[in-house]
Amino acid sequence: MPQSFLKKALRDFHPYVPGEQPPDGEGWVKLNTNESPLPPSPKVIEAIKRAADESLRLYPSPSAAAARTAIAAHHGLQPDQVTLGNGGDELIELCFRAFAGAGDLVAFPTPTYPLLEPLCQIHEAVPSTHPTELPWDLPPSLGSDPAPLKFIVNPNSPTGALFAQRDVEAAVAASSGVVVIDEAYVDFAPRSCRGLIDTHDNVLVLRTFSKSYSLAGMRIGFAMGNRDLIASLDAVKDSYALDRLAIVAAGAAIEDEEHHRRVVAEVVENRGALAGALVNMGFDLVPSSANFVFAKPPKPADEVVAALRERRMLVRHYDREPIAGWIRITVGTREQQERLLQALKEIL
Ligand SMILES: Cc1ncc(COP(=O)(O)O)c(C=O)c1O
C-alpha cells in the first residue's frame, strides 16, 4: 500500500500531525483531547525517577511482566488474561492485526472513536457501521452483524453516553466473532462490562492509563480477556511495546488506589459543575459518563470554537452529521472551567 495513502488515513484521524503539536504552553487552556487535568500519583513520579538508572541500557521485559502481574491482581485475573500496549491505541491496532484480515468486516456503532475508520483502511478491512442517534442507544443490528471483529466504545466518545448493560451483553451473546469493549473512560462511569470476560470467551475489555491515571504522556494501555484472545494479541505485538519507565509507572499507578479514587472523584464533581453551567447558558447536553461533556452551543459551533481559540482555549469541534454543530469539552480543573465559562459568557 503506498505510504502516502497511510499517511493520509492517519492525518484524517489526527487533529494534529507531528510537528504541528497543539499549543499547550503557558496560558493555554487545553480541553480538546481528554487528558486528566490533575497530576499523576506522586508515587508514580518517584518510581519513574528511581527506575531512571543505568538499567535503561537493557531492553524492557517483552511482556511488561511486572505491570501485567500487578494489573491482573488488581482486576482479579491471572497474568495470562492481561496484555499491555503502547497506549490503548496500540491495542486497538493489534485487534485489527489479530482478528481482521483484508476484506473482513469490522463492525461498530457510529459516531464513535475516529481511529477505527482509518485502521479499517490501513488493514484493508471493510467498516460495517451501525448508526446511532440521540439518545445514543446501542443499535440491536450490531449483534447480528457477521463481522469477525466488533468494537463497542463504552462510555462512547465523543457522545459520553453509556450503553445499557443488557444491550452490550445481548450484542456479545449474539456475536460469534471477537467483541472489543473499549473502556477508556469507564472509571468515570457508574458501571463497567469487565464482568463479561468471566462469562463470554469472545470479549476483550480495553483500558488506558491516559485518562483516570493521568498518564497520557507515558503511553500505557491494557487488554483483559480470555487467554486465547490475549495470546492472539501477544502473537502480533511488537517485541518491546512498553519501555522500562512505562512498566514501572503502570505498576505504581495501579497500586496507588487512593490517588486514583481522588482523581476520579474530582473529575466527576467538576463534570457536574461544568454540565450544569453549560445547560444554564443554553447548551444542549448529553448526560456524560466520561471525563468530557458533549454539548451543542446555542450559537454556531465553529464560531464558538474559533472565538475560544482566540482566547487561547481549545475544545474539540465536530462538523460531520449526525454530530455537526456539537463540541466536546474535556473536564478541567475548577480554574480552567471558570476561564472557559467566562469566555463563553462573552462569546454567546
Ligand atoms: C475511545 C478511546 N479509546 C482509546 C483511546 C486511546 O488512549 P491511549 O492510546 O492514550 O491509551 C482513546 C483516547 O482518547 C479513546 O478516546
The ligand as an SDF file (V2000), in Angstrom:
LIG
                    3D

 16 16  0  0  0  0  0  0  0  0999 V2000
  -12.3160    5.7500   22.9790 C   0  0  0  0  0  0  0  0  0  0  0  0
  -10.8370    5.7740   23.1340 C   0  0  0  0  0  0  0  0  0  0  0  0
  -10.1660    4.6270   23.1040 N   0  0  0  0  0  0  0  0  0  0  0  0
   -8.8450    4.5990   23.2480 C   0  0  0  0  0  0  0  0  0  0  0  0
   -8.1190    5.7580   23.4130 C   0  0  0  0  0  0  0  0  0  0  0  0
   -6.6420    5.6060   23.4670 C   0  0  0  0  0  0  0  0  0  0  0  0
   -5.9970    6.1340   24.5070 O   0  0  0  0  0  0  0  0  0  0  0  0
   -4.4530    5.9210   24.6890 P   0  0  0  0  0  0  0  0  0  0  0  0
   -3.8540    5.4600   23.3870 O   0  0  0  0  0  0  0  0  0  0  0  0
   -3.9410    7.2500   25.1200 O   0  0  0  0  0  0  0  0  0  0  0  0
   -4.3210    4.8740   25.7400 O   0  0  0  0  0  0  0  0  0  0  0  0
   -8.7790    6.9890   23.4520 C   0  0  0  0  0  0  0  0  0  0  0  0
   -8.0490    8.2520   23.6100 C   0  0  0  0  0  0  0  0  0  0  0  0
   -8.5370    9.3360   23.6010 O   0  0  0  0  0  0  0  0  0  0  0  0
  -10.1760    6.9980   23.2980 C   0  0  0  0  0  0  0  0  0  0  0  0
  -10.8740    8.1350   23.2970 O   0  0  0  0  0  0  0  0  0  0  0  0
  1  2  1  0
  2  3  1  0
  2 15  2  0
  3  4  2  0
  4  5  1  0
  5  6  1  0
  5 12  2  0
  6  7  1  0
  7  8  1  0
  8  9  2  0
  8 10  1  0
  8 11  1  0
 12 13  1  0
 12 15  1  0
 13 14  2  0
 15 16  1  0
M  END
$$$$
